Amino acid sequence: MATTRSRQWALVLGSNLLLWLCGSGGCLDVKAEANPDPALLEAPHGEVGGFWNPWEPDPKTFWDIIRWQFFSTNPYDKSGDPLVPRVENDGQSLGEFAENPNATWVGHATFAVSDGDDVFLTDPHFGKRALLPRRIVPPGLPIEAIPSDAFAVISHNHYDHLDAHTVKALPETVQWFVPMGLAEWFRDRGRPNVVELDWWQSARRGRWTITCLPSQHWSQRIEQGANDSLWCSWLLDSGETKYYFAGDTGYFHGFAEFGRRFGPIDVAMLPIGAYEPRWVMKYQHMNPAEAYRAFLDLGAKHFLAMHWGTFDLTDEPMDLPPKVLLEEVGARGGDRDAIHVLAIGETFELTPTVHAPISPPPGEGENDASPR
């Protein structure tokens, strides 16, 4: 049955309304006009203290958020417990050489990827809450299983993607790759081994080329103002296998450009959840159909679904996104074998393909992976 927002006003007021949604673009009366010119992906987009998406402003207004949270009705029935599969995984394989690259879904936007001797994490979150929303399903791996020489990429500073507890609990030797404006946050927490990059900049770590790419989102935390730090996606190239991690994003023309510049991409980790209602969420969160379109734009070989089944953030039931995704793939006659909806704790293994290593775009320099 339908439920009203007013029954959950305390959680909404404390988390979703004040911090999670009310970014600078989301609290101004802005007329949005999308421009799919690829050149805008490389246009000026601000500096630390104020970033924006140059191809399209966020159309949400403050009153949209008020209307959603207090005066709208959720058409979905969320009275039952969500069915989110989880398998036991002690993480011991992370300490072993991975003959074939593999990715384990820890939950939400967190994957632990093993590739040869290396392990990297995406938006690692092993905590019990994302500020106020509680974790519904435990992490798919024990945090103690993460090797001390692992590295991690962060897409942006929202609480369901950047967790202070996790950062402190992981070994101090973990190296962090973050978008502009977040290095100081890590240093303040005793984690100086951090590399800060702008869109289209690359860093090297051994055999890896790690490239910061645009996404369509925004940023804010209690200790950081609206859009003070950048948001991004990541392309990680081992020299044999290419991984694209989308972070948090709405659908935009960047996916086609990434596929053109960096393809062939082996694995695309794409968000499919936290998308309803569309009139609020469309700009910042893809729905499953848009995520599949992004996968096709990227020209990737494998789609790993994420950003569902962990935190209850929006209107749709937590276990609905995978069903909608598979329906969309079937309706479009897509390759079902390329779509991987993992259980939390489940590991996907792939056979690597040798590619030419990524070179920085013309006019952009590479950075070595030294702290900044």
C-alpha positions, -999 to +999 in steps of 0.1 A: +000+000+000+011+036-004+029+053+025+032+090+032+065+108+040+053+124+072+056+090+090+093+091+085+099+128+090+127+125+116+149+104+094+141+125+064+148+158+081+180+146+095+195+128+065+178+131+031+164+166+033+192+186+049+223+168+037+217+141+012+197+160-014+200+197-007+231+205-026+237+240-040+223+231-074+194+213-058+183+242-037+182+269-063+155+276-088+176+267-119+162+261-154+181+230-167+190+228-203+211+198-213+238+202-239+253+169-252+284+186-268+313+163-259+335+194-256+316+204-224+330+173-207+363+191-207+350+226-200+358+245-169+339+230-140+350+250-110+376+246-083+379+235-047+351+253-029+327+253-059+322+227-087+294+222-112+285+201-142+290+223-173+268+204-196+236+206-175+227+223-143+207+204-116+170+212-122+158+203-087+146+231-065+143+233-027+105+231-030+108+199-051+126+183-021+100+195+003+071+183-019+087+149-023+095+143+014+064+158+030+036+161+005+039+132-019+028+096-016+050+066-023+032+044-048+053+013-039+045-012-012+075-014+011+058-032+039+077-065+034+114-072+040+135-069+008+149-101-006+186-093-010+208-124-015+240-127+005+266-155+004+293-161+030+328-151+019+358-149+043+379-129+019+409-152+021+412-152-017+421-115-015+455-125-001+462-149-030+474-143-065+444-139-089+452-158-121+419-144-135+408-110-124+377-111-102+354-087-084+335-094-051+304-072-043+307-060-007+274-041-010+261-008-023+290+007-044+318-013-029+336-039-049+369-056-039+387-063-072+416-088-073+439-086-103+472-105-101+490-094-070+468-063-066+436-056-048+416-024-052+383-012-036+356+011-050+339+035-026+347+012+003+319+012+029+318-014+056+299+007+082+266+002+098+250+034+086+253+060+058+249+089+083+214+079+094+201+053+070+211+019+084+227-009+066+201-036+058+225-064+047+260-069+063+291-064+042+300-093+019+336-094+032+352-088+066+371-056+065+400-074+081+405-094+048+416-063+029+453-065+022+476-038+036+489-030+001+454-024-014+444+008-030+410+025-033+391+050-055+365+074-041+338+089-064+325+116-041+319+125-005+282+115+002+279+093+033+268+061+014+301+063-006+326+078+018+325+063+052+348+077+079+346+046+100+358+025+071+386+048+062+399+046+098+394+008+100+413+000+068+451-003+071+469+030+071+490+018+042+460+017+018+465+043-010+435+065-019+427+081-052+401+109-048+386+137-068+396+173-062+389+187-027+390+154-008+428+149-001+427+172+029+398+153+044+419+121+043+450+138+057+429+152+086+421+116+095+456+104+095+456+090+059+483+110+040+487+084+013+462+101-010+463+112-047+439+139-057+429+142-093+407+164-115+386+151-144+407+137-172+438+135-151+456+101-147+480+087-121+503+057-123+506+031-096+529+003-108+513-013-138+481+006-133+468+037-150+441+053-129+420+080-146+395+104-130+365+110-153+334+132-152+301+120-137+267+138-133+263+143-096+271+167-067+287+166-033+281+176+004+288+165+039+284+181+073+320+191+073+321+201+036+298+226+019+276+220-011+298+211-041+330+221-023+347+189-035+344+173-069+326+141-079+338+116-105+339+082-121+371+061-126+388+041-153+414+017-140+436+000-165+460-028-154+475-030-189+455-062-194+421-055-180+401-022-180+375-015-153+351+014-153+335+024-120+307+049-124+303+059-087+270+079-084+256+095-115+227+103-137+227+093-173+246+116-195+266+117-228+299+111-210+294+073-212+296+073-250+327+095-249+344+072-224+337+042-246+351+060-276+383+071-259+390+041-236+374+011-252+373-018-252+363-018-215+361-052-198+340-045-167+316-017-161+304-012-125+272+007-128+245+019-103+210+007-108+192+017-076+179+048-056+161+062-086+125+069-076+107+093-079+122+102-113+112+139-111+136+142-081+162+115-088+167+115-126+195+141-127+217+124-101+208+086-102+202+064-132+173+040-132+180+004-145+170+013-181+194+042-181+221+021-166+218-005-193+219+023-219+251+036-202+265+000-205+258+000-242+273+034-247+305+023-229+307-007-252+318-027-221+319-065-221+305-071-186+280-051-165+283-055-127+252-040-110+256-020-078+240+007-057+211-014-046+201-037-018+222-021+010+207+012+021+171+022+018+174+057+002+145+063-021+109+053-029+114+020-048+117-013-029+154-022-023+151-054-042+133-040-072+162-026-094+177-060-105+142-072-116+137-040-137+172-043-151+168-078-164+133-070-178+149-041-197+177-063-211+151-088-222+129-062-238+158-048-258+170-082-269+203-078-250+229-103-240+218-116-206+251-133-201+268-099-200+247-087-171+258-098-136+236-091-106+257-106-078+246-116-043+264-096-016+296-115-010+295-132-044+326-131-067+325-126-105+356-139-124+366-129-159+392-139-184+415-109-191+421-094-225+453-076-233+449-040-243+472-011-251+477+010-219+458+043-216+476+075-225+465+108-210+443+129-233+463+155-253+474+184-232+469+165-199+498+153-178+501+121-158+507+121-121+527+094-103+508+079-074+525+099-047+506+117-019+493+152-027 
